[in-house]
Amino acid sequence: MNDSITKRWLLNILSVIVGIIVLVVLGLSYVIRSYYVSAVEQAITVRCNELDNVFADANSETTTDFFSTAQAYIEDFPDKEQMEVQSVNSVGRVTVTSTGFLPEESEVMSDYQEALSADSGVAVLTGELSTGESIMSGTKVIYSRDGTVLGAMRFVISMKDVNHAVIIYISVFGLIGVVIILGVYISGRFFIRSIVVPIKKMSETARKIAGGDFETTQLTKRFDDEIGDLSDSINYMANELKQTEQLKNDFISRVSHELRTPLTAIKGWSETMLLAGDEIDRTTFRKGMNVILKESGRLTGLVEELLDISRIESGRMKLNLEKTDLIAELDEAVYMLKERSVKEKKHLMFDTPIECFPPVMGDRNRLRQVFLNIIDNALKYTAEGGNIIVQILNEESCITVHVSDTGCGIAPEDLPKVKEKFYKANQNVGGSGIGLAVADEIVQMHGGTLDIESGIGVGTTITIKIPVCKDAAADKDSNSKGDF
């Protein structure tokens, strides 16, 4: 991963930066060279233009006058150190120079030929001497009043210093570019490492989590950025998976215990009755059969809960929806648990409403299962002499069921989790910990809600809201009209 990201960064980012810097250096070099060349050209042009006044003041109308004036101009020329001045006769040969050395006859003076054909009589060109030295030369042709070519004055400036200055600037710019590239490379490597190293650590952590190691998977958050947020997310995921794993283990332990207890009772009484054979008395036989039936019912209920969770997880739970009288299903659930509440010396209270409630569109068996589960939980967590109060209210758009108990209550930190699958707040009371999750899912499938209010030592109240049938209001209006 490290090599791959680094290579991609080098190819993509550095190549772009290097290309930009090269273009900038070349562009700046071109601008600087153009500036120097323009300055040299302007200096030559200024000298050429001043010759009009020099030869006009000298009243040069003959070749002799031209040569004498040119000789005097060359001798008094102030910028001999910067440029060479040459006097050229009418046939294009250099006769006098400010350096005292005449150029070779083979040297081509293109600027002189250009000046002869130019309307202004001036031409400035760049070229080379026979020695290969780069120069810029400018020629001004001197005419008499009748238009006769008397000769020309030629200015020559070596471009050696200009080229040298341009090379220095290119070198400086190039060095700056190299420093920038090096700085980008070093900072980029540091930046890449700040990404790659944490990602590598995250990859290792993810493999540990996949292997079931939730203890040594905490990542250190170094920066408060996206990588830091990802580290927090992985740490959160590890903690959640750890808790889920613990819940799963606790659930397996609870289910094993819940299965073992009735199976042990069933097996024990079955062996007792089998060993006694025909000699078993009627009372013992009935007692044993009651225990077997009761524990078989517990096993059936537990297996049904497990199957319901499986159906919910896979999306295979289906509802047989029909118009249902919620009062009748709630009354049936209370009736089924009434005898148990009496045996456990707990007060289960429910007053069946006299008025008619609108029907709900629901699955009778599933709704009864919800009520049985909720009331069963209330009985489990309520001590002897405690109260379980069941109420049903008609709130027009929905029917609300309240199941309140005076039991031990639920701690605030456990309250948000009690509807989660496999979560069990009180480990001292029997149960698988999935009944409330199944009930909540069934209520949601009916378009309703299941809310819990509780506190330690003050009991628990569960509120279930199921929407009435959409046409219930219309039916109610129709029935009301029929009464008149």
N, C-alpha and C positions, 0 to 999 in steps of 0.2 A: 504493500500500500504506500509506504513511504517513498520508494523509488518511483512508483507510478505517478503519484501526485506531484512530486518534485520535477520529474521529467516533463509532465504536462505543463506545469507552471513555467519551467525554463523555455519550453518551445512556444508557449502562447504569450506569456507576459513579457519575458525578456526579449523575445524576438521583435515584438511590437515596440518596446522601449528602445532597443538598439536601432531599429529602423528609423524611429522618430528622431533620435539623437543624431544619427548619421545625416538625415535630411536637414536637420537644423544646422549642423556644423557646415555642411556643404552650402546651405543657403546663406549663412553668415559670411562664409569665405567668399562667396560670389559677390555679396553686397560690399564687403570691404575692398575686394579687388576692383570692383566697379567704381567705388568711391575714389581710390587712389588713381586709377586710370583716368577718371573724369577730372581729377585735380591736376594731373600732369597735362592732359589735353587742354584744360582751361588756361594753364600757365603758358603753354605754347601759343594758344590762340590770342591771348592778351598781348604777347610779344609781337606776334604777326600784325595785329591791328595797330599797334603804336608806330609801326614803320611808315604808315601813310603820312603821319605828321613829320617823322624824321626826315624823309626824303623830300617832302614838300617844302619844308623849311630850308633845306640845303639847295633847293632849286636845281635838282638833278635832272637835266634834260639831255645829257649826252652820256656815253659809256664811261668817259673819263670822270665826269661828275659823279656817276654812280659808284665807281670804284673808290674814289676818294672819300665819299660819304660813308660807304660800307666799311672802309678801313678805319675811319674815325669811330664809327659806331661799335665796331668789334673791339677796338682798343679801350673804349670807355665803358664797355658792357659790364654792369655790376654783378651779374649772376653767373660768372664764369665757372664757379664751383658747382653750380646745380645743372647747368646745361652748356652745350657747345654751340657756338654761333659760326656759321659758315657763309661765305660770300660765293655765290654761283654766277658765272657769266652767262651770257645769252645763249650759249650752245650747251649749257647744262653741265659745265665742269667747275668743280670747286677750286677757287683760286686762293682764298685766304680763310683761315680758321682761327678761332680763339685759342686753340691748344697749340697751334704752330705745326700740326701734323696734317698733311693732306690725306684724304682717304684714297684707297686703291681705286684705280681706274675701272676695275671690274665691278665695283660696288654699284648696285642698281639703286637709283633714287626715284622710287615710284611716286613719292610725294611731290617731287618737282614736276613730273609729267601730269599728275592730277591737278596741280595748281595752275598749269598752263591752260588746261581745259575748263577750269572752274570759273564761273562768272565773277566771283569775288577775288579770284587770283590767289586763294589760300587753300591749302590742303594739309590735313594732319592724318598721318597713317602710323600704324604699328608694324614693325618689321624686325629684321635681324641684320647685323653686320656680317662681313665675310668671316669674322672670327666666331660667329654663332651667338654673339651677345644680343640679347633682346633690347630693342630701342623703340622710342616713339619720336618721330620726326615731323616737323611742320615747315612748310615752305611758303613764302610770300613773294610773288612775282612783282617786280617793280617795272612800271610802264612810264614812258614819256608822255607828254601831252598829246602827241599825235598817235599814241597807242603802240609805239615801238617797244619791244621787250629790251630793257636795258640790262636786266639780270635778275637775280633773286637772292633773298636772304633765307637761310635755312637754320632751324633750331633743332638740335638733337639732344634728347635726354635718355640716359641709360635707365632701363627698367629693372636693373639688378636690385637696387635698394627697395623698389616697390615689391618685386617678387619675394625678396627676403622678408619684408614686413608682413606680406600676406602669409608666407610660410609660418612665421612666428605666431600670427593670429590663429591659423589653422591648428598649429600644434597646441596652443593654449586651449582653444575650444575643444580639440580632441581629448586633451588631458582632462578637462572639466567633464566631458562626456563619459570618459572611462571612470572617473571618480563617481559620477552619478550612477552609472551602470553597476559599479562595484557596491555602492551604497544600497541600491535597490536590491541587488542580489543578496547582500548580507541581511538586510532587513526582511527581505522576502523569505529567506531561509528560516529566519527566526519566526516569522509569521506562520510559515508552513509547518514548522515544528510545533508551534503553539496549537495547531489544528490536528496535525497527524498524530502527535504523541497522545493527546487525550482520546482521539478516535481509536487508536490502537489499544489503549487501556480499556475503552468501552467495549471493543470487540472481544478482548479477553474476558471482561466481566460478563458479557452476554453469553459467552460459551460456558462460563462457570454457572450462570443462572440456568442455562439449558441443561446443565448436568445436575441441577438440584442443589448447588451450593449457594445458599442465601446468606451465609454468615460473613463471608470475606469479600462481599461484592460492593461495599460502599465506595463510591468514587469521591475524590477530593475536588471540590469546586474551586478552580483557580481564578477564573475570570467571570465577571457578571455580564455574560453575553449569551449568544445562542448556544455555544458549546457548554457554558455553565448551566443553561436551562435544560439542555439535553442530559447533562450529568444528574441534575435534580430529578428529571423524569425517570432515568434509569434507576436511581436510588429509590424513588417512590415505587417504581414497578417491582424492584427487588423486595421492598418491605411488604407490598401488597401480596406478592406471590408467597412470601414467607408466611404471612398471616393466613393466606388461602391454604397453603400446605398444612399449617397447624390446624386450621378448621377442618380440613379433610381428614387429618389423622384423628382429631377429636371426634369427628362424625363417625368414622369407622369404628372407633372404640365404643362410642355410645350405641351405635346400631348393633355392634356385636353383643354388647351387654343386653340391649333391648331384645335381641333375638334369643340369647342364651337363657334369659330368665324364664320366659314362657315355655321354651323347649324343655328346660330342666323340669318344670312343673308337669308338663304333659308327659314326659318320659317317666318321671317318678310315679305319678298316679297310674299310668298305663302298666308299669311293671308291678305295682302293688295290686292292682285289680287282676292282672294276669296270674300272679303267684297265688292269690287267694282263691281264684277259680270259683267254683260253685259255693264255697263256704263264706264268701263275702256277704255281709249283711246289707240290707237295702239302704240304710242311712249312709253307710260308707260309700256304697256304689253311687248314690245320687250326688254325694259330696265330690267324689272323684270326677264324675261326668261334668258337674258344674265347673270345676276347675279347668278341665280339659276344654270345655266349650268357651269359657272366658278367655283362657290364654290363647286358644286358637283364633278367637276374635281379635285379640291384641296383635297376633302375628299377621292376620289378614290386613288389619288397618295399617300396620307398619309397611307391609309389602305394597299396599295400594299407594301410600305416600311416596315410596321410592319410585313406583311406576309413574305416578303423577309428575314427579320431578323430572323423570326421564322424558316424559311426553312434552313437558313444558320446554325443556332444553332443546329438544329436537323439533319443536313446533308441531307436534302431532296431536296435541290435546284439542279435541273438538267439543263443541257445546251443542246439545240438542235444545235449541231455543224454541220456547212456546210461551204463551201468556200464562203467567204464574202468580198465584196468590202468595205473596211473601209472608203474610201473617200465618198462613197454614203451615208453611215450611218451618218458620221459626217456632211455632207452637209445638210441632212434631219434634224438633231438636231439643226443646226444653223438656218435653215429656220423656224422651229417651234417657235424659240425664238426671231426671228428678229423683228417681230411686237411689242413684249413686250419691247424690247430694245428701239425702236423708241418712244413708249409711255412714257417710263421712261427717255427719253432724254439721252440715253447712246449709245456709239458707239460700236457696235458688228461687228468686221471685220474678214472676212475669204475669202481668195482667193483660189478658187478651182484649184488644180494643173492641168496642161495640160497633162503631161505625165501619162502613165498608171502605177499603183502600183500593185505589186503582191498581190494576195488575202491572207487573213488570215483564219484560221479554227476557226470559232466563231459562236456565237448565235447572229443573227442580232438584235433581240429585246433587248437583254441584253446589247449589246454594245451601241446601241442607248440610252438605259436607262443611261448608264455610262456618255455618252457625255452630255445628257440633264441635269443630276444632276450636273456635273462639271460646265457647262456654267450657269446653274440656280444659283448656289452658287456665281459665279463671278458677276452676275448681282445684286444679293442681297447685296453684300458687296462693290459695287462700287457706288459712289455718282454720281449725275447728271453731265453730261459732261465728265464722265470718259470713259476709253477705255477698251474693252475686245477684245484681239487679239487671234485668233485661227489659229494654224499652223499645217500642217501635213507633215512629212518628211519620205522619203524612205531611210532606213539605211541598206539595203541588208538583213540582218538576221531578222530585225524587222521593224515595222512601228511605228514611234514616233509621238505623238500628244502633242502639247504644248497649254495650255490655260492660258494666262496671263491677269491679270487685274491691274488696278491702284487704287484698293480699299484700305481699312483701314489696311490690312495686319494682320498677326498673330503674337502674342507675342512669344519670344523664348521659354518661359516655357510651352506654350500651343502647340507648333508645334509638339512635339513627341506624343501628345495624340489626335490630331484632327481626326485621323483615327480610334480611338477606338469607340466602340458602345456607344451611348447615350452621348458622350462627346460633349460639345458645348462651344467653346471659347468665343464667343460674345453673351451674353444673350439679347442684345438689338435688335437683328435681328430675325425675325420669322424663324421657322423651327424646326424639331424634333431632329436634331442632329444625325440621323442615316443614312442619304443619303450617306455621304462620306464613312462610314464604309461598306455599301452595295456595293458601287462602287469599293472600294478597293478589296473586296472579289470576286466580279465578274471578275475583271482584273486578280487576282491571279488564278482563276479557268481557265482562258484562257492561263495560263502560262506566264503572263506578270507582269509588275510592275507599281505601281503608286507612284510617289515621289512628295513631296511638298517643294517648296522654298518660303520663305516669310520673311517679316520684317515689323515692325510697320511703317505705313506711306509710304511704298514703293510698296505696292501691293503684289500679290501672283502669283506664276507660278506653275501650276500642269503639270507634265510630265507623259504621259502614254505610255508604250511600249508594243506592242503586237507582238509576233513572227509570221513570215509569214509561209505559208504552207511548209512542208518539200519538197514537189515536185515542189515548185514554181520556184526554180532555174533551175530545169530540163525543166520545161515548157518554161521558158524564153529562154534557150539555143535552144530548139526545134523551137520556133518562130523565133529566130534570124537566124537560118539556112534556114528556109523557105523563108526568105526575099531575099536571094541571087539567 
